[in-house]
Amino acid sequence: MASQTNASLPENQQLATYRIVKKISSGGFSIVYLAQDENGNSVAIKEYMPASLAQRKPGEFSPYVAPENLNTYRIGLKCFFEEGRALASIYHPNIVRVLNFFRANDTVYMVMHYESGRSLQEHVLRNRSKEQKDVLSERFIRRVFAQVMNGLREVHSNRLLHLDVKPANVYLRMDGTPILLDFGAARQTLQRDHSKTYPMYTPGFAAPELYKRDAELGPWTDVYSIGACIYACMSGLPPQESDHRLKDDKMPQVLKAFRGLYSNQLISMVERCLRLNSLERPQTVFAVQKELVNNVPERPEFTFTERTGARVRHFRERVTRFMKDHNITWF
């Protein structure tokens, strides 16, 4: 079945003890709503609605699932429910807080704490539009990702993987502290259905093992995505897709262009996180976090002239790459 956009639930629709205010976002796997609970508190509700398996037309509440897709749909639904149950047991300042999860309309809903702010993706795009050559500062990157990895370590300690770490899934509160959103474990379960192909990964941020059937996944898979996110904060663009890199890897050369804009230590760390061979990457998030926090350059590594030259070179390379890849949708 081709992927399509499913109709969202209407505004003011009552869903258990919640009232739908509006749709926040939708993708190939789920729809997210802003809602209010019975006390008037704002919450975010994520609805399991894989577009490759289920169809819902305007005015309908339950999706239609073709008989040949029903088994796979139910497997994904079960995993989504179990994921909600597991996340509800995690209380961490850098992980989205799951308040409730329930079944309705032949699907599952995950209720999460709602906070004002914006995604890291939005933050990157806003800064990229200001013509900054190095999009976000190294200081910002180190501060935010040290906290992101605090949350990711908590996830891994609970025997879970995120599997969809990307700037769109890192949310910055109003005070600048980050929280991880939208886990992809249930998505990965659907992708592993041998009878069909479901592109559930995010190009540029997905490790090469996510493109393969029955590949061994682990913390190192999320480590790749962390490296890809940091690269996006540096460049304003996603990295080259890992399946393309297997044929013609441009990333080592691209990373060299950042010398003079970011410390050698940060560039080296990103390069190691983005290794195509999972055994060559840091095997734990803690190893990456320790390096990010402890190995901070005490003083600038480059002269003003070197940094200015690097900014000019990098700007030219970004323009060239953007003109070549202008038809690629960001994230």
C-alpha positions as CSV (number, residue, x, y, z in Angstrom):
1,M,0.0,0.0,0.0
2,A,1.4,3.4,-0.9
3,S,1.9,5.9,1.9
4,Q,-0.8,8.5,2.2
5,T,-1.9,11.2,4.6
6,N,-4.6,10.1,7.0
7,A,-7.3,12.3,8.2
8,S,-6.8,13.6,11.8
9,L,-9.4,13.6,14.5
10,P,-11.6,16.8,14.4
11,E,-11.0,19.7,16.8
12,N,-13.1,19.6,20.0
13,Q,-13.5,15.8,19.6
14,Q,-13.7,14.0,23.0
15,L,-11.1,11.2,23.4
16,A,-11.5,9.4,26.7
17,T,-11.1,12.2,29.3
18,Y,-9.3,14.5,26.8
19,R,-10.6,17.1,24.3
20,I,-8.7,17.5,21.1
21,V,-7.7,21.2,20.5
22,K,-5.8,20.8,17.2
23,K,-3.4,18.7,15.3
24,I,0.3,19.5,16.0
25,S,2.0,17.3,13.4
26,S,1.6,14.1,11.4
27,G,4.0,11.7,9.7
28,G,4.1,8.2,8.2
29,F,3.7,6.6,11.5
30,S,1.6,8.7,13.8
31,I,-0.4,11.9,14.4
32,V,0.2,14.2,17.3
33,Y,-2.5,16.4,18.8
34,L,-2.6,19.2,21.3
35,A,-5.4,18.4,23.8
36,Q,-6.7,19.3,27.2
37,D,-7.5,17.1,30.1
38,E,-10.5,17.3,32.3
39,N,-8.8,19.9,34.5
40,G,-7.9,22.1,31.5
41,N,-4.2,21.2,31.5
42,S,-2.5,21.0,28.1
43,V,-1.2,17.6,26.9
44,A,0.2,16.2,23.7
45,I,-1.5,13.0,22.4
46,K,0.3,10.7,20.0
47,E,-2.0,8.4,17.9
48,Y,-0.7,5.2,16.4
49,M,-1.6,5.6,12.7
50,P,0.9,4.0,10.3
51,A,0.0,5.4,6.8
52,S,1.5,2.4,5.0
53,L,-0.9,0.1,6.7
54,A,-4.0,2.0,7.7
55,Q,-6.4,4.4,6.0
56,R,-8.7,6.9,7.7
57,K,-11.0,9.3,5.8
58,P,-12.3,12.6,7.0
59,G,-15.3,12.1,9.4
60,E,-14.1,8.6,10.4
61,F,-12.6,7.6,13.8
62,S,-11.3,4.1,13.3
63,P,-8.9,3.3,10.5
64,Y,-9.5,0.8,7.8
65,V,-6.8,-1.9,7.7
66,A,-6.7,-4.3,4.8
67,P,-6.8,-8.0,5.8
68,E,-3.3,-8.6,4.4
69,N,-2.0,-5.8,6.6
70,L,-3.9,-6.6,9.8
71,N,-1.3,-8.8,11.4
72,T,1.5,-6.4,10.9
73,Y,-0.7,-3.5,12.1
74,R,-1.5,-5.4,15.3
75,I,2.1,-6.2,16.0
76,G,3.0,-2.5,15.6
77,L,0.1,-1.5,17.8
78,K,1.2,-3.9,20.5
79,C,4.8,-2.6,20.4
80,F,3.5,1.0,20.5
81,F,1.4,0.2,23.6
82,E,4.3,-1.5,25.3
83,E,6.6,1.4,24.4
84,G,4.1,3.7,26.1
85,R,4.1,1.5,29.2
86,A,7.9,1.5,29.4
87,L,8.2,5.2,28.9
88,A,5.6,5.9,31.5
89,S,7.9,4.3,34.1
90,I,10.8,6.7,33.2
91,Y,10.9,10.0,34.9
92,H,13.8,12.1,33.7
93,P,14.1,15.8,32.9
94,N,15.5,15.1,29.4
95,I,12.8,12.5,28.4
96,V,9.3,13.3,27.3
97,R,7.0,12.5,30.3
98,V,4.3,9.9,29.3
99,L,1.3,10.5,31.5
100,N,-1.2,7.9,30.2
101,F,-1.8,5.4,27.3
102,F,-5.0,3.8,26.3
103,R,-6.8,2.0,23.5
104,A,-9.7,3.6,21.5
105,N,-10.9,3.8,17.9
106,D,-9.1,0.5,17.1
107,T,-5.7,2.1,17.8
108,V,-3.6,3.3,20.7
109,Y,-3.0,6.8,22.2
110,M,0.0,8.0,24.2
111,V,-0.6,11.0,26.4
112,M,2.5,13.2,27.1
113,H,3.2,16.3,29.1
114,Y,3.1,19.3,26.9
115,E,5.6,22.1,27.1
116,S,6.1,25.4,25.3
117,G,9.3,25.7,23.2
118,R,10.5,24.6,19.8
119,S,12.3,21.7,18.2
120,L,16.1,21.7,17.6
121,Q,15.3,21.4,13.9
122,E,13.4,24.7,14.0
123,H,16.3,26.3,16.0
124,V,18.8,25.2,13.4
125,L,16.7,26.4,10.5
126,R,16.2,29.8,12.1
127,N,19.9,30.2,12.7
128,R,20.7,28.9,9.2
129,S,18.6,31.6,7.6
130,K,20.7,34.3,9.3
131,E,23.6,33.4,7.0
132,Q,25.8,32.2,9.8
133,K,28.6,30.0,8.4
134,D,28.9,27.9,11.5
135,V,25.2,27.5,12.3
136,L,25.2,26.8,16.0
137,S,28.1,27.5,18.4
138,E,30.2,24.7,19.8
139,R,29.3,25.9,23.3
140,F,25.6,25.5,22.5
141,I,26.2,22.0,20.9
142,R,28.2,20.8,23.9
143,R,25.6,22.0,26.4
144,V,22.5,20.7,24.7
145,F,23.9,17.3,23.7
146,A,25.4,16.6,27.1
147,Q,21.8,16.8,28.4
148,V,20.3,14.9,25.5
149,M,22.7,12.1,26.2
150,N,21.7,12.2,29.9
151,G,18.2,11.3,28.7
152,L,19.4,8.7,26.2
153,R,21.5,7.0,28.8
154,E,18.4,6.6,31.0
155,V,16.5,5.1,28.0
156,H,19.3,2.6,27.4
157,S,19.5,1.7,31.1
158,N,15.9,0.6,30.8
159,R,16.8,-1.7,27.9
160,L,15.2,0.5,25.3
161,L,16.6,2.1,22.2
162,H,15.4,5.4,20.7
163,L,16.1,4.6,17.0
164,D,14.9,7.9,15.7
165,V,17.2,10.6,17.2
166,K,17.1,13.6,15.0
167,P,16.8,17.4,15.4
168,A,13.0,17.2,15.0
169,N,12.8,14.9,18.0
170,V,14.9,17.0,20.3
171,Y,12.6,19.6,21.8
172,L,14.0,22.8,23.5
173,R,12.0,24.1,26.4
174,M,11.7,27.8,26.9
175,D,14.7,27.8,29.2
176,G,16.8,26.0,26.6
177,T,16.9,22.5,28.2
178,P,16.3,19.7,25.8
179,I,13.9,16.7,25.9
180,L,13.9,13.7,23.7
181,L,10.6,13.0,21.8
182,D,9.0,10.4,19.6
183,F,10.8,7.0,20.1
184,G,11.0,4.8,17.1
185,A,11.1,1.2,18.5
186,A,7.6,0.3,17.3
187,R,8.4,1.8,13.9
188,Q,11.4,-0.5,13.7
189,T,9.2,-3.5,14.5
190,L,7.1,-2.7,11.5
191,Q,10.1,-2.3,9.3
192,R,11.3,-5.8,10.2
193,D,8.1,-7.4,8.8
194,H,9.6,-9.6,6.1
195,S,6.6,-9.5,3.8
196,K,6.7,-5.8,3.1
197,T,9.1,-2.8,3.1
198,Y,8.4,0.2,5.3
199,P,10.8,3.1,5.2
200,M,10.5,4.0,8.9
201,Y,14.0,5.6,9.3
202,T,14.9,9.2,8.7
203,P,17.4,9.6,5.8
204,G,20.7,11.2,7.0
205,F,20.1,10.4,10.6
206,A,19.7,6.7,10.4
207,A,22.6,4.3,10.9
208,P,23.3,1.9,8.1
209,E,22.2,-1.1,10.1
210,L,18.6,0.4,10.2
211,Y,18.5,-0.2,6.4
212,K,19.0,-3.9,6.8
213,R,16.9,-6.8,7.8
214,D,17.8,-8.5,11.1
215,A,20.9,-6.3,11.6
216,E,22.1,-6.1,15.2
217,L,21.0,-2.9,16.8
218,G,22.2,-1.4,20.1
219,P,23.3,1.8,21.8
220,W,25.8,2.3,18.9
221,T,22.8,2.8,16.6
222,D,21.7,5.8,18.6
223,V,25.3,7.0,18.8
224,Y,25.3,7.3,15.0
225,S,22.2,9.5,15.1
226,I,23.8,11.7,17.8
227,G,26.7,12.3,15.6
228,A,24.4,13.1,12.7
229,C,22.5,15.6,14.9
230,I,25.6,17.4,15.9
231,Y,26.7,17.5,12.3
232,A,23.4,19.1,11.4
233,C,23.9,21.7,14.1
234,M,27.3,22.5,12.7
235,S,26.3,22.6,9.0
236,G,22.6,23.4,8.9
237,L,22.1,20.3,6.7
238,P,21.6,16.6,7.3
239,P,24.6,14.3,6.7
240,Q,24.9,12.2,3.5
241,E,22.5,9.2,3.8
242,S,24.3,6.2,5.2
243,D,23.2,3.9,2.4
244,H,24.7,6.3,-0.1
245,R,27.9,6.5,1.9
246,L,28.4,2.8,1.6
247,K,28.9,3.5,-2.2
248,D,30.6,6.8,-2.1
249,D,31.4,8.2,1.3
250,K,31.8,12.0,1.2
251,M,31.5,12.6,4.9
252,P,35.2,12.4,5.9
253,Q,36.1,15.1,3.4
254,V,33.1,17.2,4.3
255,L,34.0,17.1,8.0
256,K,37.5,18.5,7.2
257,A,35.9,21.7,6.0
258,F,34.8,22.5,9.6
259,R,38.4,22.9,10.8
260,G,38.7,26.5,12.0
261,L,35.0,26.6,12.8
262,Y,34.9,24.0,15.5
263,S,37.5,22.3,17.6
264,N,39.4,19.3,16.3
265,Q,38.2,17.3,19.2
266,L,34.5,17.9,18.3
267,I,35.1,17.2,14.6
268,S,36.9,14.0,15.5
269,M,34.2,12.8,17.8
270,V,31.5,13.4,15.2
271,E,33.6,11.5,12.6
272,R,33.8,8.5,15.0
273,C,30.1,8.6,15.8
274,L,29.4,8.5,12.1
275,R,31.5,5.5,11.3
276,L,29.7,3.1,8.9
277,N,31.1,0.1,10.7
278,S,29.1,-0.1,14.0
279,L,32.1,-1.7,15.8
280,E,34.2,1.4,15.1
281,R,31.8,3.8,16.8
282,P,31.7,4.5,20.5
283,Q,29.7,1.6,21.9
284,T,27.9,3.6,24.6
285,V,26.4,7.0,24.9
286,F,28.3,7.5,28.1
287,A,31.6,7.3,26.2
288,V,30.5,10.1,23.8
289,Q,29.1,12.2,26.6
290,K,32.3,11.9,28.7
291,E,34.3,13.1,25.7
292,L,31.9,15.9,25.0
293,V,31.9,17.2,28.6
294,N,35.5,16.6,29.6
295,N,37.6,17.3,26.5
296,V,36.6,21.0,26.1
297,P,39.4,23.1,24.5
298,E,40.7,25.6,27.1
299,R,41.4,28.3,24.5
300,P,40.8,28.9,20.8
301,E,42.8,26.4,18.6
302,F,42.9,28.8,15.7
303,T,43.9,32.4,14.9
304,F,41.4,35.0,13.7
305,T,42.8,34.7,10.2
306,E,42.5,30.9,10.2
307,R,38.9,31.1,11.5
308,T,37.9,33.8,9.0
309,G,39.4,31.7,6.1
310,A,37.5,28.6,7.3
311,R,34.3,30.5,7.4
312,V,34.7,31.7,3.8
313,R,35.6,28.2,2.6
314,H,32.8,26.6,4.5
315,F,30.3,29.1,3.2
316,R,31.3,28.4,-0.4
317,E,31.0,24.7,0.1
318,R,27.6,25.0,1.7
319,V,26.3,27.1,-1.2
320,T,27.7,24.6,-3.7
321,R,26.1,21.7,-1.9
322,F,22.8,23.4,-1.4
323,M,22.6,24.2,-5.1
324,K,23.3,20.6,-6.0
325,D,20.9,19.2,-3.4
326,H,18.2,21.9,-3.5
327,N,15.5,19.3,-4.2
328,I,16.2,17.4,-0.9
329,T,13.6,18.0,1.8
330,W,15.4,18.9,5.1
331,F,14.9,16.3,7.8
